[in-house]
Amino acid sequence: MAETSKSSPLFEGPGKVKLEYFAIAGVAEKVRLALTCAKIPFDDIRINFAEWMGEDSRKKTAKYGQLPILTLKDGTEIYQSFAMMKYIGGNDPEGKLYPAGDIEKRLKIDIAMGVTADLTRAFYPAMVIGMRPASLGHPADMDSETKTAVIKSM
């Protein structure tokens, strides 16, 4: 068993950590999986888009105005899914996610996470054009044929 500190806010205090994200898999899914693999109990808070954009929305109190947000038992909020994964992995009681003391394994994990981020950045514009073309400067009422042509030209 790997040597990890149980003094982490992932373990100390009453209740569970809380992960907030939209009611989709998205970028929070890898965080959900990491928490599950590390056997860290968590509340999986799914926020609908209308609630996120509403008058009293969580967006207004989110440090960067974005999700996901991982709230530790001590109230600390962690933003950015890759930071969450490394934090969870570093606190994995079994040391299987981000092995303490094994810099070579951590390097391989960091490379895999970097490749994942690069691939996500590469396909994201195509996904957005398919869903919300106006957010990338295209007409909001863009028809399917035009969307397909724009995506293929990328």
Phi, psi and chi 1 to 4 in degrees:
 res  aa     phi    psi   chi1   chi2   chi3   chi4
   1 MET       -  135.3 -169.2  156.1  173.8      -
   2 ALA   -70.3  153.7      -      -      -      -
   3 GLU   -87.7  110.7 -167.1  173.6  -45.3      -
   4 THR  -127.5  158.8   57.9      -      -      -
   5 SER   -92.7  120.5  171.3      -      -      -
   6 LYS   -79.3    2.3  -74.1  -75.8 -169.2  172.0
   7 SER   -84.3    4.6   65.5      -      -      -
   8 SER   -68.0  145.6  164.0      -      -      -
   9 PRO   -62.6   -5.7  -23.2   32.4      -      -
  10 LEU   -71.4  -26.1  -78.1  171.1      -      -
  11 PHE  -114.5  -31.8  -56.9  105.7      -      -
  12 GLU   -79.5  141.2  -77.8 -171.3  -17.5      -
  13 GLY    95.2  169.1      -      -      -      -
  14 PRO   -77.0  161.0   28.0  -33.4      -      -
  15 GLY    79.2 -159.7      -      -      -      -
  16 LYS  -126.3  161.7  -59.3  176.2 -172.3  173.9
  17 VAL   -70.3  162.8  -62.3      -      -      -
  18 LYS  -128.1  129.7  176.8  174.1   68.1  170.1
  19 LEU  -113.3  121.6  178.9   64.0      -      -
  20 GLU  -109.5  130.2  -64.0  172.2   84.9      -
  21 TYR  -161.2  173.0 -166.0   62.2      -      -
  22 PHE   -67.1  168.2  -59.5  110.6      -      -
  23 ALA   -81.4   48.3      -      -      -      -
  24 ILE  -139.9  168.6   59.5  173.0      -      -
  25 ALA   -69.0  -66.0      -      -      -      -
  26 GLY    48.5 -153.2      -      -      -      -
  27 VAL   -71.1  -16.4  -63.3      -      -      -
  28 ALA   -81.1  -14.8      -      -      -      -
  29 GLU   -62.4  -39.5 -166.8   63.3   17.5      -
  30 LYS   -65.7  -29.8   59.2 -174.1  167.4 -107.1
  31 VAL   -72.9  -42.4  179.5      -      -      -
  32 ARG   -58.0  -44.6  -70.0 -177.4 -172.5  110.0
  33 LEU   -64.0  -42.3  -69.0  170.6      -      -
  34 ALA   -62.8  -44.8      -      -      -      -
  35 LEU   -61.3  -42.0  -73.0  162.5      -      -
  36 THR   -66.3  -46.3  -59.5      -      -      -
  37 CYS   -62.9  -34.6  -72.0      -      -      -
  38 ALA   -83.5    0.3      -      -      -      -
  39 LYS    57.5   40.9  -61.0  177.2 -176.6  154.1
  40 ILE  -101.5  112.5  -61.9  169.4      -      -
  41 PRO   -62.5  139.9  -14.8   26.0      -      -
  42 PHE  -149.6  153.7   67.9  101.7      -      -
  43 ASP   -90.8  123.8  -71.5  -33.9      -      -
  44 ASP   -98.1   95.1 -170.1    5.9      -      -
  45 ILE   -90.2  116.2  -51.1  -60.6      -      -
  46 ARG  -101.4  120.8  -53.2  -72.2  177.9  117.3
  47 ILE  -106.2  127.7  -62.2  173.0      -      -
  48 ASN   -81.0  158.8   67.0   48.7      -      -
  49 PHE   -62.1  -37.5  -66.5  110.2      -      -
  50 ALA   -64.3  -40.6      -      -      -      -
  51 GLU   -65.2  -38.3 -177.2 -178.0  -11.2      -
  52 TRP   -64.8  -35.5  177.6 -113.1      -      -
  53 MET   -96.0   -2.4  -60.8  -56.7  -68.8      -
  54 GLY   -68.5  176.3      -      -      -      -
  55 GLU   -57.7  -46.6 -176.7   68.1   29.2      -
  56 ASP  -105.4   45.0  -63.0  -40.8      -      -
  57 SER   -73.2  153.8   73.6      -      -      -
  58 ARG   -64.8  -25.6  177.2   67.0  168.0  107.6
  59 LYS   -56.9  -36.1 -176.7  175.3 -175.0  172.1
  60 LYS   -67.6  -25.5  -68.8  179.6 -178.9  177.7
  61 THR  -103.0   -7.2   61.2      -      -      -
  62 ALA   -73.5  131.0      -      -      -      -
  63 LYS   -51.6  -44.1 -175.0  174.2 -175.6  177.8
  64 TYR  -108.6    9.1  -57.5  110.8      -      -
  65 GLY    67.1   29.9      -      -      -      -
  66 GLN  -147.8  163.1   63.9 -174.6   33.7      -
  67 LEU  -114.2  160.4  -66.4  173.4      -      -
  68 PRO   -81.9  162.0   28.7  -33.4      -      -
  69 ILE  -130.6  127.1  -59.2  169.3      -      -
  70 LEU  -105.6  116.8  179.3   66.6      -      -
  71 THR  -104.2  120.3  -55.5      -      -      -
  72 LEU   -77.6  168.9  -55.1  179.8      -      -
  73 LYS   -61.0  -27.3  -69.0 -180.0  178.2 -172.5
  74 ASP   -87.0    4.1   69.1   -2.4      -      -
  75 GLY    94.4   -8.2      -      -      -      -
  76 THR   -63.7  132.8  -59.2      -      -      -
  77 GLU  -102.9  131.8  -68.0 -177.1  -14.7      -
  78 ILE  -111.7  131.8  -60.2  175.1      -      -
  79 TYR  -112.9  160.7  -64.5   82.7      -      -
  80 GLN    79.3  115.1  -60.1  -58.5  -39.6      -
  81 SER   -61.5  -36.3   58.8      -      -      -
  82 PHE   -69.4  -36.6  -77.5  108.1      -      -
  83 ALA   -64.1  -40.7      -      -      -      -
  84 MET   -60.4  -45.7  -67.4  172.3 -165.5      -
  85 MET   -62.5  -42.7  -71.8  174.9   47.3      -
  86 LYS   -67.1  -38.0  -71.8  175.7   90.3  168.5
  87 TYR   -65.3  -47.2 -175.5   79.1      -      -
  88 ILE   -62.6  -47.3  -66.3  161.7      -      -
  89 GLY   -59.9  -39.6      -      -      -      -
  90 GLY   -69.3  -18.6      -      -      -      -
  91 ASN  -107.0    6.9  -77.2  -75.1      -      -
  92 ASP   -62.6  116.9  173.4   15.4      -      -
  93 PRO   -56.7  -28.9  -22.0   31.5      -      -
  94 GLU   -92.4   -9.3  -64.2  176.2   20.0      -
  95 GLY    69.3   20.1      -      -      -      -
  96 LYS   -87.8  -19.0   62.2 -172.0  174.7  -68.3
  97 LEU   -88.5  -40.2  -64.3  178.7      -      -
  98 TYR  -147.9   78.9 -157.5   59.9      -      -
  99 PRO   -57.5  121.7  -18.7   29.4      -      -
 100 ALA   -65.5  136.4      -      -      -      -
 101 GLY    80.0    0.4      -      -      -      -
 102 ASP  -118.7   84.3 -168.4  -25.3      -      -
 103 ILE   -63.2  -32.3 -163.7   71.3      -      -
 104 GLU   -67.2  -43.0  -64.6  -58.0  -41.8      -
 105 LYS   -66.5  -40.1  -78.1 -174.2 -178.8  175.6
 106 ARG   -63.7  -38.4  -77.5 -173.6  170.2 -154.3
 107 LEU   -60.8  -45.9  174.7   62.5      -      -
 108 LYS   -62.0  -40.4  -71.2  176.8 -177.8  176.5
 109 ILE   -64.3  -45.2  -68.4  165.8      -      -
 110 ASP   -62.3  -38.7  -71.6  -15.9      -      -
 111 ILE   -63.7  -46.0  -70.2  168.7      -      -
 112 ALA   -61.3  -40.8      -      -      -      -
 113 MET   -65.8  -37.6  -71.6  172.2   59.2      -
 114 GLY   -65.6  -42.0      -      -      -      -
 115 VAL   -63.1  -41.5  168.1      -      -      -
 116 THR   -59.5  -44.4  -58.8      -      -      -
 117 ALA   -64.2  -41.5      -      -      -      -
 118 ASP   -61.8  -44.5  -69.4  -13.7      -      -
 119 LEU   -65.1  -39.9  -68.4  171.5      -      -
 120 THR   -62.0  -45.6  -59.4      -      -      -
 121 ARG   -60.2  -36.0  -94.8 -169.4  -58.0  -80.9
 122 ALA   -69.8  -41.8      -      -      -      -
 123 PHE   -91.5  -12.6   75.9   71.9      -      -
 124 TYR   -57.1  -46.6 -174.1   77.0      -      -
 125 PRO   -58.3  -37.8  -25.5   34.9      -      -
 126 ALA   -64.9  -41.0      -      -      -      -
 127 MET   -63.6  -43.5 -177.2 -179.7   72.4      -
 128 VAL   -66.3  -40.2  171.9      -      -      -
 129 ILE   -60.1  -38.1  -73.1  172.1      -      -
 130 GLY   -67.2  -31.8      -      -      -      -
 131 MET  -100.8  -47.2  -64.6  177.3   -1.5      -
 132 ARG  -140.0   70.9  -63.7 -178.0  -45.6  -86.6
 133 PRO   -58.7  -30.6   18.5  -27.4      -      -
 134 ALA   -63.2  -27.4      -      -      -      -
 135 SER   -70.1  -13.1   65.0      -      -      -
 136 LEU  -114.1   19.7  -68.3  178.7      -      -
 137 GLY    88.3    7.9      -      -      -      -
 138 HIS   -95.8  161.9  -62.6  -78.2      -      -
 139 PRO   -60.0  138.6  -19.9   29.4      -      -
 140 ALA   -63.4  -30.2      -      -      -      -
 141 ASP   -97.2   27.1   59.0   -8.2      -      -
 142 MET   -57.4  129.5 -174.9 -177.5 -105.9      -
 143 ASP   -78.1  164.3   62.5   72.5      -      -
 144 SER   -59.5  -40.7  -66.7      -      -      -
 145 GLU   -61.9  -44.4  -89.8 -176.0   41.4      -
 146 THR   -66.7  -41.8  -54.0      -      -      -
 147 LYS   -57.5  -46.2  -73.9  179.3 -174.3  177.7
 148 THR   -61.0  -43.1  -59.6      -      -      -
 149 ALA   -63.4  -43.0      -      -      -      -
 150 VAL   -64.5  -43.4  169.1      -      -      -
 151 ILE   -63.6  -43.2  -69.2  168.0      -      -
 152 LYS   -65.7  -27.7  -75.9 -176.7  178.3 -177.7
 153 SER   -78.2  -10.3   73.1      -      -      -
 154 MET   -75.3      -  -61.0  175.3   96.0      -
